[in-house]
């Protein structure tokens, strides 16, 4: 309750789904270059809880952006992301998916607005090792060919690759800076891309903001501030 109230005071409308038994999952993130983490096991999610989630999703309307990110609870169907996208088909909701393996592959047929694997996750999907921006390009294109409208592949200190729905390819090395804390850098890239797109509806501009936000967070002990992001943006 305290955390929820603090989030609401910051201007974010936070809603949770209450369950009768079990504790919220506690994840410990060690703020290091590698971003080591210890993830706890969450409570059991029942069908009635999933139904409540769909009730909240039904409030989404045309022009809204939904982000499906991370792993899912063990009690939730493996198809939950693709099920959600199927449920929202035809409503004009843009969906961003930041996930791995089948969670990502299964949503492609529903044409997500953006998918954002990193190079290692992309390599695992196709059974290859991807260590350079050039090697990433054909497989990022495959994600678009399989249904994604846009694909951004993050590569930590090696920058990122962006393939748009019309096949345009953009590569960008990582901005100069000292890597301090890898936790949240990928999430910041996604948030920056969305913020940039909402600002100008320009995909290349969104990509630049995404890289700036991800890099700025990696160069900071905490998630990057607006000023830190703008400083990186001016370097690109």
N, C-alpha and C positions, 0 to 999 in steps of 0.2 A: 504493500500500500504506500509506504514512504517513497519508494523509487518511482512508482506510477505517478504520485502527486508531484514529485520533483520534475518529471518529464512533462506533465501537463502545464506546470508553471512556466516552463521554457517555451511554451507556445505549440508544443506537439500534442496532437490529440491521440493519446495512447489508450488502447483498449485491450483487455486481456480476456481469456476464456478461463473461468474458474473451474477447478475440478475438486471433487470431494476428498480424494485420498492421494497421498504421495506428496513429494516436495519438488519444487522447481529445480531444474537441472542447474548445477553450478559448474561453470567452466573457469579454469584458471589459465590465464594467458601470461606467459613470461615475456616481458618486453625485451627481446633480444633481436639480433640481426636475423636469426632464423625463425623467430616467432614460435618458440616451443609452447605447447599447450597440453593441459590435462583436462579432459572433458568428462564430466560426471554423467551418470545414467539418470535420465529423467523419469517421470511417473508414467503410468500406463494411460494411454489415450484411448478412450472408448468411442464407439460410433456416434454417441450423442454429442460428444465434444467436437467431432469432425463436422457433424450437422450444424453446430453453432458457428463453426468457422465458415461454412458455406453461406449461412445467413448473413454474416458480416461481408463476405465477398459479394453478395448480391446487391450491396449498396454502391458498388463501383459503377461508374457510368462512362460514357464515351469521353475520351481525352484523358482519363485517369491512367496512371502508371502503377503496375503491380510488380514488386520484386520478389522473386522466389529464390532464396539463397541458402546455401549450406546443406548440411546433412539433415536427415529426418529422423524422428523418434522410431525406435525399433517396432513399436506397436502400430505404426501408421503404414498403410499399404505402400509398397514400393512405387506404385503408379500415381501417388498423390499429386505430384506436380503436373503430370500430363492430364490427370483427371480434372484438376482445377482449370487448366487451360481449355479443355474440352467444354467444361461447364460455362466458361466465359465467352465462348466463340460467338461472334456476331454482335458483340456489345461495344466494339470500338475501344476496348481496353488494351493498352500496350503492355506487354509482359516482358520483363527482363529476367533471365535465368542465369544465376551464378552457382553452378553445381557441377558435379562430376559424374562420370560413368553413365549408367542407364538413366539416372535422374535427368541428365542433360539430353542424351540421345532420344529418349522417349517423347520429349516435348517438341522436337524439331518439326514434326508433321503438323503441328498447330501454329507454326510460323511465329515464334517469339520475336519481338521487336529487336532484342539484343541478347546474345549469349556471351559469357565471358569466362572461358576456362583459362588456366595458365598453360604454359607450354608443356609442362609435365603431364597435366591432366589431359590435354589434347592428345599427346603421344600415347597415353594409356588407352584412350578410346580407339585409336587406329593401330595399336600394337607397334609403334615406332618410337625412336628416341629423337626428340627435337630440341636442339641446343642453339640454333641460330635463327635469326629473323627470316632468312631466306628459306630455311627448311620448314618453317611454320606456315608459310603462305599457302602452299597447295592444300594443306589440311584445314586451314581456316576457310578456304574456298569451298571445301567439301561440306562444312557445316552450313554454309549458305546454300549450296546446291541441295542439301537435305531438308531445307525449309527455313532456316534462320534468316531473318531480314538483314541483320547485321551481326558481325562477329568481331570481338576484340579479344586478342590473346595477350595476356600480360606475361612478361618475362623477367620480372624483378629488375636487377641491375642492367639487364640487356635491353630494356625498353619494352615496346609493345608493337603489335601488328593489328591493323584494322582492315577488314574487308566489308565493303558495303553491299547492299542488295543488288546494285547494278554491276558488281564485279570490280569496282575500283579498289585498289590496294594502297594502303598508306603504312609506311614503316617509320618508327621513331626510336632513336636511341634514348636511353634514360638521361635526363638532365644531370649536369654535374652537381655533386653534393656528397656528403658523408652519410652513409647508411647507418642509422642509429637504432631504429625499431621497426621490424618488419610486420608487426601485428597491425592489421587493419588496412594495410596499403592497398590490397586488392579490392577490399570493400570501398575504400575511398575512391579508387578509380571508377568503380560503378556509379557511386554517388555523384562524382564530378561529371561523368558522361551525361547522366540524367539531368543534372542542373544546367549543363551547357545546352542540352537539347531543348529544355523548357525555356531557356532564355532566348535562343535564336532560331530554333528548329533547323539548325545547320549541323550535319553529322560530323564534318571535319572539325568545326569549332568544338563540338561536344567531345570529340576524341582528344583534342588539345587540353581541354579543361580536365578530362579524366586523367590523362597522364600527369598533369600538374598536381592534381589532388592526391593521386597515389604516391607520387614522388615526394611531395611536401610532407605527407604523413610518415614516409620512410625516413625522412631526414629529421624528424622531430621525436621527442620523447613521448608525445601524446598525439592524438589526431590533429591534423593540421588546422590552423586558423585560416580565415579568409585572406588575411594579409600574407601569410606564408604561401598560400596557393597562388595568389596574384603575382608574387615575386618570382615563382617558378615559371608561371605563364609568360612573363615578360622575357624569360630566357629562351623560350621556344620559338 
